[in-house]
Amino acid sequence: MATLSSESNDIESSDHVVELIVRDASPPSSAATDDADGDGDGDADVDDKDQILPLLSHPERPRINIFTASYPRRKPRNEVTRLLESEPSPFTQFILWVWNGSRYSGLLCMALSSTIYFLMGFLTNILSVQAIPLFETAFTRCTIILILSYLWLRRSEQPPFGTSHVRIILLLRALTGCISMSSFVYCFQRLPSSQAIVLNSTTPIMASIMARVYLREKLKLADIAGLACSFFGVLFFFREMLATQGQLVKVKEASNGYATKGHHILLILLGLFSSLIGGTSYCLIRAGAKASDQPLLTVFSFGLLASPAMGICTYIFEDFVLPGFQSILLMIVLSILAFFAEVLLARGLQLERTGKVANMQYLQVGLTQFCSIVLTRVVTPSFDHVVGVLFIVISVCCTLYIGPDRDME
């Protein structure tokens, strides 16, 4: 049987301690004696035991301490890495959105490419400490572009030369791009800088015309107005320089005779030819990127041909200059930036019509002139520069406001 007893510890204490005492069951002899007394009393005792014993049983409780308590386990390192990879950074999200996450991706890729080209020119003007020949610079840049594009294609497990039906397009793109760059470098070395830049600025116009001829693309009135507005902005930038350098050229021609005048005209025609071939190269970039669905193939094919070609031009036309450590570092940084600019340019041409996306290239000239106005800290900047910047800003903003064509979406 079980009994309950309570004791009071202290009179002043209001707490009570309740003690539960469990006694052993009676021995079998006593149980047998009770059974002998009568069947009725035995059955009643058995029922009482069956009801009380389960309540009084004390199963052994597990002992819990700080060493046996369970704590949440840390995630393995591979799971943490996978979690970080599944949650990209804001910069990665922005790049993915520019690449293919918006209906404006084609225009945005070209705008970002022009911004990178502007950054390259800005870094060159600030950090350049040694005069490196242009063909040597072009050789270094094309070589690094070739290496980076090859590594990218190998990592993505894609054939670097593309499929058979697109190889002829890639070959023509590399050939036209190499001819355009080499002829522009040659003209830039021998023409006044303002004239060479203005001639190079006709490349987007030539690209739109060549796209109308070869690719049968529409050239809308808004595209023509945007290109004309941007080109007039470039002319406003270099109006004074063109007039000044033009007078110097005339004086030089008068002193040297007819041969110098004819040579200058040939250089201008060569610059226009460079822009024409460059516009054709843009059309081939678009055709190759769309046919292969990989804009990086056009960059690799260009570097594959341009790198040895620029090396040959360096050997023929210029004397090799050994760059210093800071110049080598700057050339490597600029080459990496040029690689990303070329990839974004090819992606923009792949996604958007040439006549519309080519206008975004004038953003580079506009940013350069705007930066020159800000950094020179002139109280009253030149009227021509301000008008030129406004022309390009209005043209680019109108192109973005109109947006891509509906059939391109």
C-alpha positions in Angstrom: 0.0 0.0 0.0 1.0 3.6 -0.5 0.7 6.4 2.0 1.2 10.2 1.8 2.7 12.2 4.6 3.5 16.0 4.8 5.7 17.8 7.3 6.1 21.4 8.1 9.7 22.6 8.1 9.3 26.0 9.9 6.6 27.9 11.4 7.8 31.1 9.9 8.0 29.5 6.4 4.9 29.4 4.4 6.2 26.8 2.0 5.4 23.1 2.4 7.3 20.1 1.3 5.3 17.2 0.0 7.0 13.9 0.3 5.8 10.9 -1.7 6.8 7.5 -0.2 6.4 4.3 -2.2 6.4 1.1 -0.3 7.2 -2.3 -1.6 4.3 -4.5 -2.4 3.3 -7.0 0.2 5.0 -10.4 0.1 3.4 -13.3 -1.6 2.6 -15.0 1.7 0.4 -12.1 2.8 -1.2 -12.0 -0.6 -2.0 -15.7 -0.3 -3.4 -15.1 3.1 -5.6 -12.4 1.8 -6.8 -14.6 -1.0 -7.7 -17.3 1.4 -10.0 -14.9 3.3 -12.4 -14.6 0.4 -12.8 -14.2 -3.2 -14.7 -10.9 -3.0 -12.0 -9.2 -1.0 -9.2 -10.5 -3.3 -10.8 -9.3 -6.4 -11.3 -5.8 -4.9 -7.6 -5.7 -3.9 -6.4 -6.7 -7.3 -8.5 -4.0 -9.0 -7.1 -1.4 -6.5 -3.6 -2.4 -7.3 -4.1 -2.2 -11.0 -5.4 1.3 -10.7 -2.8 2.6 -8.3 0.5 1.0 -9.4 0.7 2.7 -12.8 0.4 6.1 -11.1 3.1 5.2 -8.7 5.6 3.8 -11.1 8.7 5.9 -11.5 10.5 5.3 -14.9 14.1 6.3 -14.8 14.5 9.8 -16.2 17.4 10.5 -18.5 19.9 12.8 -17.1 20.4 16.0 -19.1 23.4 18.4 -18.8 25.2 20.8 -21.0 27.2 18.0 -22.5 24.2 15.8 -23.5 22.0 18.7 -24.7 21.5 18.9 -28.4 22.5 22.1 -30.3 21.9 23.0 -33.9 24.8 22.0 -36.1 26.6 24.4 -38.3 26.2 24.1 -42.0 29.1 22.4 -43.8 31.4 24.7 -45.8 30.1 23.4 -49.1 26.6 24.3 -48.2 27.6 27.8 -47.2 29.5 28.2 -50.5 26.4 27.0 -52.3 24.2 29.4 -50.4 26.5 32.3 -51.3 26.5 31.3 -54.9 22.7 31.1 -54.9 22.5 34.7 -53.6 24.5 36.9 -56.0 25.8 40.3 -55.1 24.0 43.5 -56.2 26.8 44.1 -58.7 26.3 40.6 -60.2 22.5 41.2 -60.4 23.1 44.5 -62.2 25.4 42.9 -64.8 22.9 40.0 -65.3 20.1 42.5 -65.7 22.1 44.6 -68.2 23.1 41.4 -70.1 19.7 39.9 -70.6 17.2 41.0 -67.9 15.6 44.0 -69.6 14.0 44.9 -72.9 16.6 47.7 -73.0 19.5 45.2 -72.7 20.8 45.9 -76.2 21.0 49.6 -75.6 22.3 49.3 -72.1 25.1 46.9 -73.2 26.2 49.4 -75.8 26.0 52.3 -73.3 28.1 50.4 -70.8 30.6 49.6 -73.5 30.9 53.3 -74.4 31.3 54.1 -70.7 34.2 51.6 -70.4 35.9 53.1 -73.5 35.6 56.5 -71.9 37.1 55.2 -68.6 40.0 53.8 -70.6 40.7 57.2 -72.2 40.4 58.8 -68.7 42.9 56.4 -67.1 45.3 56.9 -70.0 45.3 60.6 -69.7 45.9 60.5 -65.9 48.2 57.5 -65.4 50.2 57.5 -68.6 53.9 58.1 -67.8 55.6 56.8 -70.9 54.9 57.3 -74.6 54.1 53.9 -76.1 53.7 53.6 -79.9 50.1 53.0 -81.0 50.7 49.8 -82.9 52.6 48.4 -79.9 49.7 49.3 -77.6 47.2 47.7 -80.1 49.3 44.6 -80.2 49.3 44.2 -76.4 45.6 44.9 -76.2 44.6 42.4 -79.0 46.9 39.7 -77.4 45.2 40.0 -74.0 41.8 40.1 -75.6 42.6 36.9 -77.5 43.8 35.1 -74.3 40.8 36.2 -72.2 38.2 35.3 -74.8 39.8 31.9 -75.3 39.8 31.1 -71.6 36.2 32.2 -71.4 35.1 30.0 -74.2 37.0 27.0 -72.8 35.4 27.5 -69.4 32.0 27.6 -71.0 32.8 24.5 -72.9 32.1 26.0 -76.3 34.1 25.5 -79.5 36.4 28.6 -80.0 36.0 28.5 -83.8 32.2 28.1 -83.8 30.3 25.8 -86.1 30.9 25.4 -89.7 28.1 27.6 -91.0 29.3 30.7 -89.0 33.1 30.4 -89.5 33.1 32.4 -92.8 31.2 35.3 -91.0 33.7 35.2 -88.1 36.6 35.3 -90.6 35.2 38.3 -92.4 34.5 40.0 -89.1 38.1 39.5 -88.0 39.5 40.7 -91.4 37.3 43.9 -91.6 38.0 44.7 -87.9 41.7 44.3 -88.4 41.8 46.5 -91.5 39.7 49.2 -89.9 41.9 49.4 -86.8 45.2 49.4 -88.6 44.1 52.1 -91.0 42.7 54.2 -88.2 46.0 54.0 -86.2 47.9 54.9 -89.3 45.7 58.0 -89.9 45.8 59.0 -86.3 49.6 59.1 -86.3 49.7 61.4 -89.4 46.6 63.5 -89.2 45.7 66.2 -86.7 44.0 64.6 -83.7 40.8 66.5 -84.1 40.4 65.4 -87.8 41.2 61.8 -86.9 38.6 61.8 -84.1 35.9 63.4 -86.3 36.6 60.8 -89.1 36.4 58.0 -86.6 33.1 59.4 -85.3 31.5 58.7 -88.6 31.7 54.9 -87.9 28.2 54.6 -86.3 26.8 56.4 -89.4 28.6 54.0 -91.7 27.4 51.1 -89.6 23.8 52.1 -90.0 24.2 52.5 -93.7 25.9 49.2 -94.1 23.2 47.5 -92.0 20.6 48.9 -94.4 22.5 47.5 -97.4 23.7 44.1 -96.2 21.3 43.2 -93.4 18.2 44.8 -94.9 17.5 46.5 -91.6 15.1 49.4 -91.3 16.6 52.9 -90.9 13.9 54.9 -89.4 13.6 58.7 -89.3 14.2 58.7 -85.5 17.5 56.8 -86.0 18.7 59.2 -88.7 17.8 62.2 -86.5 19.6 60.7 -83.5 22.8 60.0 -85.5 22.8 63.4 -87.1 22.2 65.2 -83.7 25.1 63.2 -82.1 27.5 63.9 -85.0 26.7 67.6 -84.9 27.6 67.5 -81.2 31.0 66.0 -82.1 31.5 68.8 -84.7 30.7 71.4 -82.1 33.4 69.9 -79.8 36.2 70.2 -82.4 35.0 73.2 -84.4 37.7 75.5 -83.1 40.4 72.9 -83.3 39.4 71.9 -86.8 39.6 75.6 -87.9 42.9 76.1 -86.3 44.5 72.9 -87.5 43.0 73.5 -90.9 44.9 76.8 -91.2 48.1 75.1 -90.1 47.7 72.4 -92.7 47.1 75.0 -95.4 50.3 76.9 -94.4 52.2 73.7 -94.4 50.8 72.7 -97.8 51.7 76.1 -99.3 55.3 75.8 -98.1 55.8 72.2 -99.3 53.8 72.3 -102.5 51.2 70.0 -104.1 52.6 66.7 -102.9 51.7 67.5 -99.2 48.2 68.5 -100.2 47.6 65.3 -102.1 49.0 63.3 -99.2 46.7 65.0 -96.7 43.7 64.2 -98.9 44.7 60.6 -99.2 44.9 60.4 -95.4 41.4 61.8 -95.1 40.1 59.3 -97.6 41.9 56.5 -95.7 40.2 57.7 -92.6 36.8 57.5 -94.3 37.7 54.1 -95.6 38.5 53.0 -92.1 35.1 54.2 -90.9 33.4 52.4 -93.8 35.2 49.1 -93.1 34.5 49.6 -89.3 30.7 49.9 -90.1 30.9 46.8 -92.1 32.6 45.0 -89.2 29.7 46.0 -87.0 27.3 44.4 -89.3 29.4 41.2 -89.4 29.5 41.3 -85.6 25.7 41.3 -85.4 25.4 38.6 -88.0 28.0 36.4 -86.3 26.6 36.8 -82.8 23.1 36.1 -83.9 24.1 33.0 -86.0 26.3 31.5 -83.3 24.2 32.8 -80.3 27.5 33.6 -78.7 28.9 37.2 -79.0 32.2 36.1 -77.5 33.1 34.2 -80.7 33.3 37.5 -82.6 35.7 38.9 -80.0 37.9 35.8 -80.2 38.1 35.7 -84.0 39.1 39.4 -84.0 41.9 38.8 -81.5 43.1 35.7 -83.4 43.8 37.7 -86.5 44.5 41.2 -85.1 47.1 40.2 -82.6 49.7 38.9 -85.2 48.7 41.7 -87.6 49.4 44.4 -85.0 52.7 42.7 -84.2 53.7 42.9 -87.9 52.7 46.5 -88.1 54.7 47.3 -85.0 57.8 45.7 -86.5 57.3 47.5 -89.9 56.1 51.0 -89.0 57.5 51.7 -85.5 60.4 51.1 -83.3 59.8 48.9 -80.3 59.8 50.7 -76.9 60.3 48.6 -73.8 57.7 49.8 -71.3 58.3 50.3 -67.7 56.5 48.5 -64.8 53.8 51.2 -64.4 53.3 51.3 -68.2 53.0 47.5 -68.3 50.5 47.5 -65.5 48.4 50.2 -67.1 48.5 48.4 -70.5 47.2 45.2 -68.8 44.4 47.0 -67.0 43.3 48.8 -70.2 43.4 45.6 -72.2 41.1 43.9 -69.7 38.7 46.8 -69.8 38.9 46.7 -73.6 38.0 43.0 -73.5 34.8 43.7 -71.5 34.0 46.7 -73.7 34.2 44.5 -76.9 32.1 41.8 -75.4 29.4 44.3 -74.4 29.5 45.9 -77.8 29.0 42.5 -79.5 26.1 41.7 -77.1 24.5 45.0 -77.8 24.7 44.5 -81.6 23.3 41.0 -81.1 20.2 42.2 -79.2 19.4 45.4 -81.0 19.1 46.8 -84.5 22.3 48.4 -85.7 20.8 51.8 -86.7 19.4 52.3 -83.2 22.2 50.9 -81.0 25.0 52.6 -82.9 23.9 56.0 -81.6 24.8 55.0 -78.1 28.5 55.0 -79.1 28.5 58.8 -79.1 28.1 58.6 -75.3 31.9 58.0 -75.1 32.6 61.4 -76.8 30.0 63.2 -74.7 31.4 61.8 -71.4 34.9 62.8 -72.4 34.0 66.4 -73.2 31.8 66.6 -70.0 34.7 65.4 -67.9 37.1 67.9 -69.5 34.7 70.7 -68.7 34.4 69.6 -65.0 38.1 68.9 -64.5 39.4 72.1 -66.0 37.3 74.1 -63.5 36.6 76.8 -66.0 34.0 79.3 -64.7 32.5 79.9 -68.1 33.1 76.8 -70.3 33.2 77.1 -74.0 29.9 77.5 -75.7 30.7 75.0 -78.3 31.5 72.3 -75.7 28.3 72.9 -73.8 26.2 72.8 -77.0 28.0 69.6 -78.1 27.3 67.9 -74.8 23.7 68.9 -74.9 23.3 67.6 -78.4 24.7 64.2 -77.5 22.7 64.0 -74.2 19.5 64.8 -76.0 20.2 62.3 -78.7 21.0 59.5 -76.3 18.1 60.2 -74.0 15.7 60.2 -77.0 17.1 56.9 -78.2 16.5 55.4 -74.7 13.1 56.9 -74.4 11.9 55.5 -77.8 13.3 52.2 -76.7 13.8 49.0 -78.7 11.5 48.1 -81.6 8.5 46.0 -80.9 9.6 43.3 -83.3 12.9 43.0 -81.5 11.3 42.2 -78.1 
